[in-house]
Amino acid sequence: MIVTTVVCLTDLLNLVTAIVLQFPCPCAEPSHPHIPGHSLVTSATMFAVGVLGNLIAIVVLCISKREQKETTFYTLVCGMAITDLLGTCFTSPVVIATYVASRWPGGALLCHFFSFSMLFFGSAGMSILCAMAVERYAAINHAYFYSQHIDRTMARFALLVIYLANIVLCIMPSFGFGQHVRHFPGTWCFLDWRAMDPVGACYSFLYGGVMLLLIAVTVLCNLAVCRSLVGMNQRTGIVRTELCEVGGPRRRFPRLPSVTSAAEIQMFWLLIFMTIVFLVCSIPLVVRLFVNQLYDPAYISSGGKPDYRSDLTAIRFASFNPILDPWVYILCRKNLLQKGCQNLKRAVTRVNDRRSDNIGWVGGQHSPRSLNSNDTSYASLRTDSFKNDAEQQLSVKNKSFADFAMRQAWDYETARVNFHPFRVESSLSHLHSSSAEKNQLCHVLNSTLKHQRALSAYTKETLETALGN
């Protein structure tokens, strides 16, 4: 499917390119013919990293699990990777050739093609990202509608509509609705965003308005999805807390249904990171487009000089987007995220252990565990070793109280005047003592046995409540 999509998209772009080159528009020549050559290494490095990243992303998609490849979301991700790869291959070689030759390697036709490529791949990438955000919004907030009407076929149809709509939008300057010009320092072409004529100004506002609309829809859908996920998780946590507070057997509810799966969470974070990258890279260009078209025509007419440096900075930001997008996808793979979460959990566990050790260490020995804390901690666990641990804890407590009874009797024995540890008679000598001593010893033993029985009954009741028996 991926190879077929690449071939079809390439053929479509070649057809559009042929049509575009048959309608050469008057491309304005820049007033800055000198082209510096110190940026050749930077441009070549960006081109290599962009191509490598997109190829790796496509390969990773191809070798992904079948159930993952058949999802609607990852069909759109594949379309994004292909679009970024073609955009890098169509524009970066022209820039590199310009730096090598220290002049623009072609005439107006190449400028026209370069500008069309910049417009098309910029708006197409933003449109696919917007489609991904809408898809996640429908999957989370309208699950029934999503399951009934949205599938891979719908995703492919959406990609086709996106490509055709953006071709229509970006081919307008070829028919006179707008103009393409070379920009400072003469290494790239884009639409004339300082157009003096009303038609050119209208096209600048049209393209900028479409980009702003796509950005707004993407951000709103992501915020809605984030709000829904947080609300669902909070409601699930409230239900779990109420079940624990009621005191009912936890085992009757072995597992509450998860609101979102790990795959959905991975898709959500991937979409969030790609949106952040796209906004950081695209907003400077969109802002620059509106600022230039709104203020520069009057400023230039009054004798002012345009801010070409800001234009170059904005287009450089935009050129980073197809380079960073695939690496965001590669780094957001499930196994990498799991490893990162495990390392984070280990670090948090170490910090908590150190803190508990510092708090629990009093007078050279650990403080005893609270009986009430067991009631809450064990009730939240559903492991196979729970029963053994609880029974072991009960035996330890019983043993400790039995040792305490023996210790009381031993203390009473050693307090006698005629006590000798190696005499057999000493162990029974208290039977021949006075009646007051006998009554005191019986009182200590009876009190100890009562405490032991009370603790055993309380512990047994706690275990039955926790285990649901």
C-alpha positions as CSV (number, residue, x, y, z in Angstrom):
1,M,0.0,0.0,0.0
2,I,2.8,2.4,0.9
3,V,4.6,1.8,-2.4
4,T,1.4,2.2,-4.4
5,T,0.7,5.5,-2.6
6,V,4.2,6.8,-3.3
7,V,3.9,6.0,-7.0
8,C,0.5,7.5,-7.4
9,L,1.5,10.7,-5.6
10,T,4.7,11.0,-7.6
11,D,2.8,10.6,-10.9
12,L,0.2,13.1,-9.8
13,L,2.9,15.7,-8.9
14,N,4.7,15.1,-12.1
15,L,1.5,15.8,-14.0
16,V,0.9,18.9,-12.1
17,T,4.5,20.0,-12.6
18,A,4.1,19.6,-16.4
19,I,1.0,21.7,-16.3
20,V,2.6,24.3,-14.2
21,L,5.6,24.6,-16.5
22,Q,3.4,25.2,-19.4
23,F,2.1,28.4,-17.8
24,P,5.2,30.4,-17.0
25,C,4.3,33.4,-15.0
26,P,6.4,36.6,-14.8
27,C,8.7,35.8,-11.8
28,A,10.2,39.0,-10.5
29,E,14.0,39.0,-10.3
30,P,15.5,39.8,-7.0
31,S,17.7,42.8,-6.4
32,H,20.2,40.7,-4.6
33,P,22.0,38.5,-7.2
34,H,24.9,37.6,-4.9
35,I,24.5,34.1,-3.3
36,P,26.8,33.2,-0.4
37,G,28.3,29.7,-0.3
38,H,28.9,29.2,3.4
39,S,25.5,27.5,3.9
40,L,26.2,24.6,1.6
41,V,27.1,22.2,4.3
42,T,24.1,23.2,6.4
43,S,21.7,22.6,3.5
44,A,23.3,19.3,2.5
45,T,23.1,18.1,6.1
46,M,19.5,19.1,6.5
47,F,18.7,17.3,3.2
48,A,20.5,14.1,4.3
49,V,18.9,14.0,7.7
50,G,15.4,14.7,6.3
51,V,15.6,12.0,3.7
52,L,17.1,9.5,6.1
53,G,14.5,10.2,8.8
54,N,11.6,9.9,6.5
55,L,12.9,6.7,4.9
56,I,13.4,5.2,8.4
57,A,9.9,6.2,9.4
58,I,8.4,4.6,6.3
59,V,10.4,1.4,6.9
60,V,9.2,1.3,10.5
61,L,5.7,1.7,9.4
62,C,6.1,-1.2,6.9
63,I,7.5,-3.6,9.6
64,S,5.0,-2.6,12.3
65,K,2.4,-5.0,13.6
66,R,-0.5,-5.8,11.3
67,E,-3.1,-4.5,13.7
68,Q,-1.2,-1.2,13.9
69,K,-0.7,-0.8,10.2
70,E,-4.4,-1.3,9.6
71,T,-5.5,1.6,11.7
72,T,-6.8,4.8,10.2
73,F,-4.4,7.0,12.2
74,Y,-1.2,5.2,11.0
75,T,-2.5,5.4,7.4
76,L,-2.5,9.2,7.8
77,V,1.0,9.0,9.5
78,C,2.2,7.1,6.4
79,G,0.8,9.9,4.2
80,M,2.6,12.5,6.3
81,A,5.9,10.7,6.0
82,I,5.6,10.3,2.2
83,T,4.6,14.0,1.9
84,D,7.6,15.1,4.0
85,L,9.9,12.9,2.0
86,L,8.7,14.2,-1.4
87,G,8.8,17.8,-0.2
88,T,12.4,17.4,1.0
89,C,13.5,15.8,-2.3
90,F,11.7,18.4,-4.5
91,T,13.1,21.5,-2.8
92,S,16.4,20.8,-1.1
93,P,18.4,19.8,-4.2
94,V,17.5,23.1,-5.9
95,V,18.9,25.0,-2.9
96,I,22.1,22.9,-2.8
97,A,22.6,23.4,-6.6
98,T,22.2,27.1,-6.1
99,Y,24.8,27.2,-3.4
100,V,27.2,25.1,-5.5
101,A,26.8,27.3,-8.6
102,S,26.6,30.5,-6.6
103,R,23.7,31.6,-8.8
104,W,20.1,30.5,-9.5
105,P,20.5,27.3,-11.7
106,G,17.4,27.9,-13.7
107,G,15.1,30.6,-14.9
108,A,11.5,31.5,-14.2
109,L,10.2,28.0,-14.8
110,L,12.4,26.5,-12.0
111,C,11.4,29.4,-9.7
112,H,7.8,28.7,-10.5
113,F,8.2,24.9,-9.7
114,F,10.1,25.6,-6.5
115,S,7.5,28.1,-5.2
116,F,4.7,25.6,-6.0
117,S,6.5,22.9,-4.1
118,M,7.0,25.1,-1.1
119,L,3.3,26.1,-1.1
120,F,2.0,22.6,-1.7
121,F,4.0,20.6,0.7
122,G,3.6,23.2,3.5
123,S,-0.2,23.3,3.2
124,A,-0.5,19.5,2.5
125,G,1.5,18.6,5.6
126,M,-0.6,20.9,7.7
127,S,-3.8,19.5,6.2
128,I,-2.8,15.9,7.0
129,L,-1.9,16.9,10.6
130,C,-5.3,18.5,10.9
131,A,-6.9,15.3,9.6
132,M,-5.0,13.3,12.2
133,A,-6.3,15.6,14.9
134,V,-9.9,15.3,13.7
135,E,-9.5,11.5,13.5
136,R,-8.4,11.3,17.1
137,Y,-11.2,13.6,18.2
138,A,-13.8,11.4,16.5
139,A,-12.2,8.2,18.0
140,I,-12.3,9.6,21.5
141,N,-15.4,11.8,21.6
142,H,-17.6,10.1,19.1
143,A,-16.6,6.4,19.3
144,Y,-19.8,5.0,17.9
145,F,-19.7,7.2,14.8
146,Y,-16.0,6.5,14.4
147,S,-16.5,2.7,14.5
148,Q,-19.3,2.8,12.0
149,H,-18.0,5.3,9.3
150,I,-14.2,5.8,9.6
151,D,-11.7,3.2,8.4
152,R,-8.6,2.9,6.3
153,T,-10.6,3.4,3.1
154,M,-11.9,6.7,4.5
155,A,-8.3,7.7,5.4
156,R,-7.1,7.0,1.9
157,F,-9.9,9.0,0.5
158,A,-9.1,11.9,2.9
159,L,-5.5,11.8,1.7
160,L,-6.6,12.0,-1.9
161,V,-8.9,14.9,-1.2
162,I,-6.2,16.7,0.7
163,Y,-3.7,16.4,-2.2
164,L,-6.3,17.5,-4.8
165,A,-7.5,20.5,-2.7
166,N,-4.0,21.7,-2.0
167,I,-3.0,21.3,-5.7
168,V,-5.9,23.5,-6.6
169,L,-4.9,26.1,-3.9
170,C,-1.2,26.2,-4.8
171,I,-1.6,26.2,-8.6
172,M,-3.6,29.4,-8.7
173,P,-0.6,31.7,-9.2
174,S,0.1,29.7,-12.5
175,F,-3.1,31.1,-13.8
176,G,-2.5,34.7,-12.8
177,F,-4.0,34.6,-9.3
178,G,-0.9,35.6,-7.5
179,Q,2.8,35.8,-8.4
180,H,6.0,33.9,-7.6
181,V,9.3,35.7,-6.8
182,R,12.8,34.9,-5.7
183,H,13.6,36.0,-2.2
184,F,16.7,36.9,-0.3
185,P,19.5,35.7,-0.7
186,G,18.3,34.4,-4.1
187,T,18.2,30.7,-3.1
188,W,14.5,30.1,-2.8
189,C,11.2,31.2,-4.4
190,F,7.9,31.7,-2.8
191,L,4.7,33.7,-3.4
192,D,4.9,37.5,-3.6
193,W,3.9,38.4,0.0
194,R,4.5,42.1,-0.7
195,A,2.2,42.3,-3.7
196,M,1.1,45.7,-4.8
197,D,-1.8,44.5,-6.9
198,P,-5.1,43.5,-5.2
199,V,-5.1,40.1,-6.8
200,G,-1.7,39.1,-5.5
201,A,-2.6,40.5,-2.0
202,C,-5.9,38.5,-2.0
203,Y,-4.0,35.3,-2.8
204,S,-1.5,36.0,0.1
205,F,-4.4,36.4,2.5
206,L,-6.1,33.3,1.1
207,Y,-3.1,31.1,1.6
208,G,-2.4,32.5,5.0
209,G,-6.1,32.2,6.0
210,V,-6.2,28.5,5.0
211,M,-3.1,27.8,7.1
212,L,-4.5,29.7,10.1
213,L,-7.8,27.7,9.8
214,L,-5.9,24.4,9.7
215,I,-3.8,25.4,12.8
216,A,-6.9,26.5,14.7
217,V,-8.8,23.2,14.0
218,T,-5.8,21.1,14.9
219,V,-5.3,22.9,18.2
220,L,-8.9,22.8,19.1
221,C,-9.3,19.1,18.4
222,N,-6.1,18.3,20.4
223,L,-7.4,20.3,23.4
224,A,-10.8,18.6,23.2
225,V,-9.1,15.1,23.1
226,C,-6.9,16.0,26.0
227,R,-9.9,17.3,28.0
228,S,-11.8,14.1,27.3
229,L,-9.0,11.8,28.3
230,V,-8.3,13.7,31.5
231,G,-12.1,13.7,32.4
232,M,-12.4,9.9,31.7
233,N,-9.4,9.1,33.8
234,Q,-10.7,11.2,36.7
235,R,-14.1,9.6,36.6
236,T,-12.5,6.2,36.6
237,G,-10.3,7.1,39.6
238,I,-13.4,8.4,41.4
239,V,-15.2,5.1,40.8
240,R,-12.2,3.1,42.1
241,T,-12.0,5.3,45.2
242,E,-15.7,4.9,46.0
243,L,-15.4,1.2,45.7
244,C,-12.5,1.2,48.2
245,E,-14.3,3.6,50.6
246,V,-17.5,1.5,50.6
247,G,-15.5,-1.4,52.1
248,G,-16.9,-4.0,49.7
249,P,-14.7,-6.9,48.7
250,R,-12.2,-5.7,46.2
251,R,-12.0,-9.1,44.6
252,R,-15.5,-8.9,43.3
253,F,-14.3,-6.2,40.9
254,P,-11.0,-7.7,39.7
255,R,-10.5,-5.1,37.0
256,L,-12.2,-1.9,36.0
257,P,-12.4,-1.4,32.2
258,S,-9.6,0.9,31.0
259,V,-10.8,4.1,29.3
260,T,-8.0,4.2,26.8
261,S,-5.6,1.6,25.6
262,A,-1.9,2.0,25.4
263,A,-2.1,2.3,21.6
264,E,-4.5,5.2,21.9
265,I,-2.3,7.0,24.4
266,Q,0.7,6.5,22.0
267,M,-1.3,8.0,19.1
268,F,-2.3,10.9,21.3
269,W,1.3,11.8,22.4
270,L,2.6,11.3,18.8
271,L,-0.1,13.7,17.6
272,I,0.7,16.2,20.4
273,F,4.5,16.2,19.6
274,M,4.0,16.5,15.9
275,T,1.6,19.3,16.4
276,I,4.1,21.2,18.6
277,V,6.8,20.7,16.0
278,F,4.6,21.9,13.2
279,L,3.3,24.9,15.1
280,V,6.9,26.0,16.0
281,C,8.0,25.6,12.4
282,S,5.0,27.0,10.6
283,I,3.7,29.8,12.7
284,P,6.7,32.2,11.9
285,L,6.1,31.8,8.2
286,V,2.3,32.4,8.5
287,V,2.9,35.4,10.7
288,R,5.5,36.8,8.4
289,L,3.1,36.4,5.4
290,F,0.4,38.5,7.1
291,V,2.9,41.1,8.4
292,N,4.6,41.5,5.0
293,Q,1.3,41.8,3.1
294,L,-0.3,44.2,5.5
295,Y,2.5,46.7,6.2
296,D,5.3,46.3,3.6
297,P,3.6,47.6,0.5
298,A,3.0,51.0,2.0
299,Y,6.4,50.9,3.7
300,I,8.2,50.1,0.5
301,S,6.2,52.8,-1.4
302,S,7.4,55.4,1.1
303,G,11.0,54.4,0.5
304,G,11.5,51.8,3.2
305,K,13.7,48.7,2.9
306,P,12.0,45.3,3.6
307,D,13.2,43.0,6.4
308,Y,14.7,40.2,4.3
309,R,16.5,38.7,7.3
310,S,13.2,37.9,9.0
311,D,11.9,36.3,5.8
312,L,14.9,34.0,5.7
313,T,14.5,33.1,9.3
314,A,10.8,32.2,8.8
315,I,11.5,30.0,5.8
316,R,14.3,28.2,7.6
317,F,12.0,27.4,10.4
318,A,9.5,26.0,7.9
319,S,12.2,23.9,6.3
320,F,12.9,22.1,9.6
321,N,9.4,20.7,9.8
322,P,9.7,17.7,7.3
323,I,13.1,17.0,8.9
324,L,11.8,16.8,12.5
325,D,8.5,15.1,11.9
326,P,9.8,11.6,11.1
327,W,12.2,11.6,14.0
328,V,9.3,12.5,16.3
329,Y,7.5,9.4,15.1
330,I,10.6,7.2,15.5
331,L,11.2,8.4,19.0
332,C,7.6,8.0,20.0
333,R,7.5,4.3,19.3
334,K,5.8,2.1,21.9
335,N,8.9,0.2,23.1
336,L,10.9,3.4,23.5
337,L,8.1,5.0,25.4
338,Q,7.8,1.9,27.6
339,K,11.6,2.0,28.4
340,G,11.4,5.7,29.2
341,C,8.4,5.1,31.5
342,Q,10.2,2.2,33.2
343,N,13.3,4.3,33.8
344,L,11.2,7.1,35.2
345,K,9.4,4.8,37.5
346,R,12.7,3.3,38.7
347,A,14.0,6.8,39.5
348,V,10.8,7.8,41.3
349,T,10.9,4.5,43.3
350,R,14.5,5.1,44.3
351,V,13.6,8.6,45.5
352,N,10.6,7.4,47.5
353,D,12.6,4.5,49.1
354,R,15.3,6.9,50.2
355,R,12.7,9.3,51.6
356,S,10.9,6.5,53.5
357,D,14.2,5.1,54.8
358,N,15.1,8.6,56.2
359,I,11.7,9.0,57.8
360,G,11.4,5.4,59.1
361,W,14.8,5.1,60.7
362,V,14.4,6.1,64.4
363,G,16.9,5.3,67.2
364,G,18.9,2.9,65.1
365,Q,16.1,0.7,64.0
366,H,13.1,0.8,61.7
367,S,9.8,2.0,63.1
368,P,7.0,-0.7,63.2
369,R,4.5,-0.8,60.4
370,S,1.0,0.7,61.1
371,L,-1.9,-1.7,61.3
372,N,-4.2,0.7,59.6
373,S,-1.9,1.2,56.6
374,N,-2.1,-2.5,55.8
375,D,-5.9,-2.2,55.5
376,T,-5.6,0.3,52.6
377,S,-2.4,-1.0,50.9
378,Y,-3.4,-4.6,50.7
379,A,-6.9,-3.8,49.6
380,S,-5.5,-2.1,46.5
381,L,-3.4,-5.1,45.4
382,R,-4.5,-8.1,43.3
383,T,-1.5,-10.3,43.2
384,D,-1.1,-14.0,43.7
385,S,1.4,-13.6,46.6
386,F,-1.0,-11.5,48.7
387,K,-2.4,-14.3,50.8
388,N,1.0,-15.8,51.6
389,D,2.4,-12.4,52.6
390,A,-0.6,-11.6,54.8
391,E,-0.4,-15.0,56.5
392,Q,3.3,-14.6,57.0
393,Q,2.6,-11.2,58.6
394,L,0.0,-12.7,60.9
395,S,2.4,-15.4,62.1
396,V,5.1,-12.9,62.7
397,K,2.8,-10.8,64.8
398,N,1.6,-13.8,66.8
399,K,5.2,-14.9,67.3
400,S,6.2,-11.5,68.5
401,F,3.5,-11.5,71.1
402,A,4.3,-15.1,72.2
403,D,7.9,-13.9,72.6
404,F,6.7,-11.0,74.6
405,A,4.9,-13.3,77.0
406,M,8.0,-15.4,77.4
407,R,10.0,-12.3,77.9
408,Q,7.7,-11.1,80.7
409,A,8.0,-14.5,82.5
410,W,11.7,-14.4,82.0
411,D,12.0,-10.9,83.4
412,Y,10.0,-11.9,86.4
413,E,12.2,-15.0,86.9
414,T,15.5,-13.1,86.7
415,A,14.2,-10.6,89.2
416,R,14.2,-13.1,91.9
417,V,17.0,-13.0,94.5
418,N,17.8,-16.7,94.4
419,F,17.8,-16.9,90.6
420,H,20.6,-18.9,88.9
421,P,20.4,-19.6,85.2
422,F,22.1,-23.0,85.4
423,R,19.9,-24.4,88.1
424,V,17.0,-26.6,87.1
425,E,15.1,-25.7,90.2
426,S,15.1,-22.0,89.1
427,S,12.5,-22.6,86.4
428,L,10.0,-24.0,88.9
429,S,11.1,-22.1,92.0
430,H,8.4,-19.5,91.6
431,L,5.8,-22.2,92.3
432,H,6.9,-22.3,95.9
433,S,7.0,-18.5,96.4
434,S,4.4,-16.5,98.1
435,S,0.8,-16.2,96.9
436,A,1.3,-12.5,96.0
437,E,4.1,-13.4,93.6
438,K,2.0,-16.1,92.0
439,N,-0.9,-13.7,91.5
440,Q,1.3,-11.1,89.9
441,L,2.8,-13.7,87.4
442,C,-0.7,-15.0,86.5
443,H,-1.9,-11.4,85.9
444,V,1.0,-10.7,83.5
445,L,0.4,-13.9,81.6
446,N,-3.4,-13.5,81.4
447,S,-3.0,-9.9,80.2
448,T,-0.5,-11.0,77.5
449,L,-2.9,-13.8,76.2
450,K,-5.8,-11.3,76.0
451,H,-3.7,-8.9,73.9
452,Q,-2.7,-11.8,71.7
453,R,-6.2,-13.1,71.1
454,A,-7.5,-9.5,70.4
455,L,-4.8,-9.0,67.8
456,S,-5.5,-12.4,66.2
457,A,-9.2,-11.6,65.9
458,Y,-8.5,-8.1,64.4
459,T,-6.0,-9.4,61.9
460,K,-8.3,-12.3,60.8
461,E,-11.1,-9.8,60.3
462,T,-8.9,-7.5,58.3
463,L,-7.7,-10.4,56.1
464,E,-11.2,-11.6,55.4
465,T,-12.3,-8.2,54.4
466,A,-9.3,-7.7,52.1
467,L,-9.5,-11.1,50.5
468,G,-13.2,-11.1,50.1
469,N,-13.7,-14.4,52.0
